[in-house]
Amino acid sequence: MAMMDAKPELDIPEPLLSTTPGTWAYDTMTRRVDQEILQRTYDENKDTFNSSKFAQVLQDFNALRAELQNSMNTRMRYLKPPNKLSLSTEEAQKQEAEHAEWNEYLKPYIENGDTWCSTPWLVAEFYVYRRLMEAIGYFDPSSAGYKFDPFATQKKAGLLSSISSAEGVMEKIENLPKKGDAWKEGLSIAVELALWGNKMDLSIWPADAYGGEAAKNAFAQVLEVAKENLLHDDTDKLLEHCERLRTKGGGNIDIIIDNAGFELVTDLALADHLIADGVAKCVTFQLKSHPTFVSDALEKDLRETVEYYASQDYSTNPFCNRAGKRWQTYLNNGKWLCNENSFWVQGKEMWAMPMELRSDMNFRCELAFVKGDANYRRLLGDRTWDYSASFQSIVGAYFPCPVCALRTLKAEVGCGMDPDQVKRASSLDSNWLTNGRFGVIHFGTGV
């Protein structure tokens, strides 16, 4: 099978829909997106949204909410065309391409008369955030909402609250073994930290859910039960691959980023360690091209995080300060690179990756870490595979390079888990698939 048309080896199941009451998908599309996420978005931007210059933004925002309040019956529609009169030629071409991608992607569901709920869940959920950008006028320089990030308050709170938990993590990262036989132990710990950082997802656990000493202890409590909550662990396969990269002087590694805030800090810590222990000579962060899923990270969020950590008072947070300064150096000398791409904010299956991005990753990238639940759902096409189905046979069979998925479970899909572990998790927690308590480390060879 050619790399460009590679797909899972197993028969591909039907995608998840949001039409079945009692499922997380149904609750998300009929209640949570509007009543929790968009309501909180309004509350945190109330003064701005109610200002006279944002009158059109608020009107369009409320119209989107009205659709979602009747999501079982409201049909999907195409995106409105970009306002080319207010754009440079280059930006107009870029926006036209992104707009065409989305509308082509939506076409079969619109022509079929699908609603927000009868459209595949992952498609509809990503579409919520793209429609939010349309309502705000995020891409339109003539709009008051141009480049306005409606989730900036949550992301800022997540960044500020991250320090209390991160100081101990940064100390641990700085002191991990990097040489001799012990480097594998060091890398496995850095990977574990990045995995469980995903539990601190601001769309489910807002930054203000923890305060004071609770913030400091939150991640420590997660790590205490990490091993028993890991439902599959391919760390040995990952380390074997990393050893080959290290032996040849380091490889080009991508991290497909999920959330800003504390999770991003643990991703930066992983990237820091990959450079320090010689597994990576360059780390590329694959980032979102517009605000999405509340806390997903843009390049501006990553750079703001680095600057904030480098500005920490050395006398009170020495390890965060030193980490931030190392990270600045990596960005300045090209050992760390940032890449925003519209593919990362679409609900397409990962095997539908556009040719340009797929070719780049196949040619350049020698290992990709895929972070978080939404990215994992895309790896699986958001389909109901058998929980014991091989990750290699699904993802490793089509991904354009070797891939390691680090995911805490927050949706009703999964693969590559031992049946006994699935039985144990389901007996311990009825919400084991959706609450982030359990996690997996998967490795696939790619094509």
Stockholm file with secondary structure:
# STOCKHOLM 1.0

chainA/1-447         MAMMDAKPELDIPEPLLSTTPGTWAYDTMTRRVDQEILQRTYDENKDTFNSSKFAQVLQDFNALRAELQNSMNTRMRYLKPPNKLSLSTEEAQKQEAEHAEWNEYLKPYIENGDTWCSTPWLVAEFYVYRRLMEAIGYFDPSSAGYKFDPFATQKKAGLLSSISSAEGVMEKIENLPKKGDAWKEGLSIAVELALWGNKMDLSIWPADAYGGEAAKNAFAQVLEVAKENLLHDDTDKLLEHCERLRTKGGGNIDIIIDNAGFELVTDLALADHLIADGVAKCVTFQLKSHPTFVSDALEKDLRETVEYYASQDYSTNPFCNRAGKRWQTYLNNGKWLCNENSFWVQGKEMWAMPMELRSDMNFRCELAFVKGDANYRRLLGDRTWDYSASFQSIVGAYFPCPVCALRTLKAEVGCGMDPDQVKRASSLDSNWLTNGRFGVIHFGTGV
#=GR chainA/1-447 SS CCGGGCCCSSCCCCBCCSCSTTSHHHHIIIIIIIIIIIHHHHHHTHHHHTSGGGHHHHHHHHHHHHHHTTTTTCBCCCCCCCCGGGSCHHHHHHHHHHHHHHHHHHHHHHHTTCBTTTSCHHHHHHHHHHHHHHHHTTTCTTSTTTTCCTTHHHHHHHHHHHHHHHHHHHHHHHTSCCSGGGHHHHHHHHHHHHHHHTTCCTTTSCGGGCCTHHHHHHHHHHHHTTGGGEEEECHHHHHHHHHHHHHTTCEEEEEECCBSTHHHHHHHHHHHHHHHTTSEEEEEEEECSSCCTTTBCCHHHHHHHHHHHHTSCTTTCHHHHHHHHHHHHHHHHTSEEEEECGGGGSCCCGGGCCHHHHHHHHHHCSEEEEESHHHHHHHTTTBCCCTTSCHIIIIITTCSSCEEEEEECCSSCCCSCCHHHHHHHHHHCTTTTTSSCCEEEEEECCC
#=GC SS_cons         CCGGGCCCSSCCCCBCCSCSTTSHHHHIIIIIIIIIIIHHHHHHTHHHHTSGGGHHHHHHHHHHHHHHTTTTTCBCCCCCCCCGGGSCHHHHHHHHHHHHHHHHHHHHHHHTTCBTTTSCHHHHHHHHHHHHHHHHTTTCTTSTTTTCCTTHHHHHHHHHHHHHHHHHHHHHHHTSCCSGGGHHHHHHHHHHHHHHHTTCCTTTSCGGGCCTHHHHHHHHHHHHTTGGGEEEECHHHHHHHHHHHHHTTCEEEEEECCBSTHHHHHHHHHHHHHHHTTSEEEEEEEECSSCCTTTBCCHHHHHHHHHHHHTSCTTTCHHHHHHHHHHHHHHHHTSEEEEECGGGGSCCCGGGCCHHHHHHHHHHCSEEEEESHHHHHHHTTTBCCCTTSCHIIIIITTCSSCEEEEEECCSSCCCSCCHHHHHHHHHHCTTTTTSSCCEEEEEECCC
//
